[in-house]
Each structure stands twice: as structure tokens, then as C-alpha cells.
Amino acid sequence: MPNHDDSPFPTDPRKALLTLRILWASILIGLLVFLGVVLVVKAEPSRDADLKSMHDLLFYINCGMLFVGLFVGYTLRNQFYKRHWEGEVVTPQGYTNGNLVLWAIAEGCGFFSLTIVLISGTMTPYIWPAVGAAASIVINFPNGRIMFPSYDSIG
């Protein structure tokens, strides 16, 4: 059985859920704030073909990072859930750690995408991985159902 005493996160499911919702919102707000910064200070679009090909290469790398990263993130989240499964629920520590890993991977891809927009001076197509990353974070809003027992199975 995992030791929950060394976790910096609450061990009460309700407190853990509140903490996760604050972190979830902070991640999204961070992406939006950086998007605002990018829109204010982005470079002028370059006419240099070599720079454009470098930006395109970074874009393709970012797309690959997003697809592979999300696959790895979902897999790791499920592994955290399995490792912290007790009875019919996942412990708050497992739920918190699993979601944070997934969100961090998506956030990293989003920031990389916005950085490419910043250096290229062009929104499309370089913004699309950030949109995908933000969508992934949004659809994984922490509802916490997996931390609470299902009373439907009891009758």
C-alpha cells in the first residue's frame, strides 16, 4: 500500500479536487497570458525561406510532440491510477499526480507552439498545436469521480 504521508497534496479527496481545479485553471490561464504576450510582442513575419523552413520544421516537431506526448500522458495517468487504486477508488495522490503529468505534457506543447508563433511572427499554422493542447487540458477538467466510491454498485 502506498505511503500517503509524504505527499505535498491533500489526502482528503474533496481538498485534492479543489487543489486540482485551481491548478487546472492556473495552467489554462498561463497559456492564455502567454498567448497575450505573444500577440503583443511577436516578430514581423519573415520573408526568408530558410527561416520559414526552420519554423515549419519546429511546427512538425511540435505536432509530433503533442500526439506522442498526449499518448504518453494518458498512459502515465492510467498507470498512476492503477498504482494508487484502493478498493473501488483511486487515492487523491494518484489522481493528482496522474492528472498533473498529463496537463504538464500538454502545457509544454502549448508553450512550445506559442513560442514558434512568437519567433515566426505568424499565427497559422503554428498556433494549432497550442489549440490542441489547450483543448486536451479543457476536456480533462478534474471531476474527481474516480476518487469517490460508486454507490450505484451497492444497490
MIVEXPA-790252 format. One record per residue (C-alpha): y, x, z; residue in three letters; residue number from 1. Coordinates in steps of 0.5 Angstrom, whole numbers, plus 2048, in hexadecimal, padded with zeros to 3 digits. Layout:
BEGIN
{node {Y,X,Z},"ALA",NUM}
...
END
This chain:
BEGIN
{node {800,800,800},"MET",1}
{node {807,803,7FE},"PRO",2}
{node {80C,805,803},"ASN",3}
{node {812,801,803},"HIS",4}
{node {816,804,809},"ASP",5}
{node {819,80A,804},"ASP",6}
{node {81C,805,7FF},"SER",7}
{node {823,805,7FF},"PRO",8}
{node {823,7FE,7FC},"PHE",9}
{node {822,7F8,801},"PRO",10}
{node {81B,7F6,802},"THR",11}
{node {81D,7EE,803},"ASP",12}
{node {81C,7EB,7FC},"PRO",13}
{node {822,7E7,7FD},"ARG",14}
{node {826,7ED,7FE},"LYS",15}
{node {823,7F1,7F9},"ALA",16}
{node {824,7EC,7F4},"LEU",17}
{node {82C,7EC,7F6},"LEU",18}
{node {82C,7F3,7F5},"THR",19}
{node {829,7F3,7EE},"LEU",20}
{node {82D,7EE,7EC},"ARG",21}
{node {833,7F2,7EE},"ILE",22}
{node {830,7F8,7EB},"LEU",23}
{node {82E,7F4,7E4},"TRP",24}
{node {836,7F1,7E4},"ALA",25}
{node {838,7F8,7E5},"SER",26}
{node {834,7FB,7DF},"ILE",27}
{node {837,7F6,7DA},"LEU",28}
{node {83E,7F7,7DD},"ILE",29}
{node {83D,7FE,7DC},"GLY",30}
{node {83B,7FD,7D5},"LEU",31}
{node {841,7F8,7D4},"LEU",32}
{node {846,7FD,7D7},"VAL",33}
{node {844,803,7D2},"PHE",34}
{node {844,7FE,7CC},"LEU",35}
{node {84B,7FD,7CE},"GLY",36}
{node {84D,804,7CF},"VAL",37}
{node {849,806,7C8},"VAL",38}
{node {84D,800,7C5},"LEU",39}
{node {854,804,7C7},"VAL",40}
{node {852,80B,7C6},"VAL",41}
{node {84D,80B,7C0},"LYS",42}
{node {84F,810,7BB},"ALA",43}
{node {851,80F,7B4},"GLU",44}
{node {84B,80D,7AF},"PRO",45}
{node {849,814,7AC},"SER",46}
{node {849,815,7A4},"ARG",47}
{node {845,81B,7A5},"ASP",48}
{node {83E,81A,7A2},"ALA",49}
{node {83B,81F,7A7},"ASP",50}
{node {83E,81B,7AD},"LEU",51}
{node {83B,815,7AA},"LYS",52}
{node {834,817,7A9},"SER",53}
{node {834,81A,7B0},"MET",54}
{node {837,813,7B3},"HIS",55}
{node {831,810,7AF},"ASP",56}
{node {82C,815,7B2},"LEU",57}
{node {82F,813,7B9},"LEU",58}
{node {82E,80C,7B8},"PHE",59}
{node {827,80C,7B5},"TYR",60}
{node {825,811,7BB},"ILE",61}
{node {828,80B,7C0},"ASN",62}
{node {825,806,7BD},"CYS",63}
{node {81E,809,7BE},"GLY",64}
{node {820,80B,7C5},"MET",65}
{node {822,803,7C6},"LEU",66}
{node {81B,801,7C3},"PHE",67}
{node {817,806,7C6},"VAL",68}
{node {81B,806,7CD},"GLY",69}
{node {81A,7FF,7CE},"LEU",70}
{node {813,7FF,7CC},"PHE",71}
{node {812,805,7D2},"VAL",72}
{node {817,801,7D6},"GLY",73}
{node {813,7FA,7D6},"TYR",74}
{node {80C,7FE,7D7},"THR",75}
{node {80F,802,7DD},"LEU",76}
{node {812,7FC,7E0},"ARG",77}
{node {80B,7F9,7E0},"ASN",78}
{node {808,7FF,7E3},"GLN",79}
{node {80D,7FF,7E9},"PHE",80}
{node {80B,7F7,7E9},"TYR",81}
{node {803,7F9,7E9},"LYS",82}
{node {804,7FF,7EE},"ARG",83}
{node {808,7FA,7F3},"HIS",84}
{node {804,7F4,7F3},"TRP",85}
{node {802,7F1,7F9},"GLU",86}
{node {7FE,7EA,7FA},"GLY",87}
{node {802,7E6,7F4},"GLU",88}
{node {809,7E9,7F4},"VAL",89}
{node {80C,7F0,7F3},"VAL",90}
{node {810,7F3,7F8},"THR",91}
{node {817,7F4,7F8},"PRO",92}
{node {817,7FB,7F7},"GLN",93}
{node {812,7FB,7F1},"GLY",94}
{node {816,7F5,7EE},"TYR",95}
{node {81D,7F9,7EF},"THR",96}
{node {81A,800,7EC},"ASN",97}
{node {817,7FD,7E6},"GLY",98}
{node {81D,7F9,7E4},"ASN",99}
{node {822,7FF,7E5},"LEU",100}
{node {81D,803,7E1},"VAL",101}
{node {81E,7FE,7DB},"LEU",102}
{node {825,7FD,7DC},"TRP",103}
{node {827,804,7DC},"ALA",104}
{node {823,806,7D6},"ILE",105}
{node {827,800,7D2},"ALA",106}
{node {82D,802,7D5},"GLU",107}
{node {82C,809,7D3},"GLY",108}
{node {82B,807,7CC},"CYS",109}
{node {831,802,7CC},"GLY",110}
{node {836,808,7CE},"PHE",111}
{node {833,80D,7C9},"PHE",112}
{node {834,807,7C4},"SER",113}
{node {83B,806,7C6},"LEU",114}
{node {83C,80E,7C6},"THR",115}
{node {83A,80E,7BF},"ILE",116}
{node {840,809,7BE},"VAL",117}
{node {845,80D,7C1},"LEU",118}
{node {844,813,7BD},"ILE",119}
{node {843,810,7B7},"SER",120}
{node {849,80B,7B7},"GLY",121}
{node {844,806,7B4},"THR",122}
{node {841,7FF,7B8},"MET",123}
{node {83C,7FE,7B3},"THR",124}
{node {836,7FF,7B2},"PRO",125}
{node {837,804,7B8},"TYR",126}
{node {838,7FE,7BD},"ILE",127}
{node {832,7FA,7BC},"TRP",128}
{node {82D,7FF,7C1},"PRO",129}
{node {832,7FD,7C6},"ALA",130}
{node {832,7F6,7C5},"VAL",131}
{node {82A,7F6,7C5},"GLY",132}
{node {82A,7FA,7CC},"ALA",133}
{node {82F,7F5,7CF},"ALA",134}
{node {82B,7EF,7CD},"ALA",135}
{node {825,7F2,7D0},"SER",136}
{node {829,7F3,7D6},"ILE",137}
{node {82B,7EC,7D6},"VAL",138}
{node {824,7E9,7D5},"ILE",139}
{node {821,7ED,7DA},"ASN",140}
{node {826,7E9,7E0},"PHE",141}
{node {823,7EA,7E6},"PRO",142}
{node {820,7E3,7E8},"ASN",143}
{node {81B,7E6,7EE},"GLY",144}
{node {816,7E1,7EC},"ARG",145}
{node {810,7E7,7ED},"ILE",146}
{node {812,7E8,7F4},"MET",147}
{node {811,7E1,7F7},"PHE",148}
{node {80B,7DE,7F7},"PRO",149}
{node {809,7D8,7F3},"SER",150}
{node {808,7D2,7F7},"TYR",151}
{node {805,7CE,7F1},"ASP",152}
{node {7FE,7D2,7F1},"SER",153}
{node {7FD,7D0,7F8},"ILE",154}
{node {7FE,7C8,7F6},"GLY",155}
END
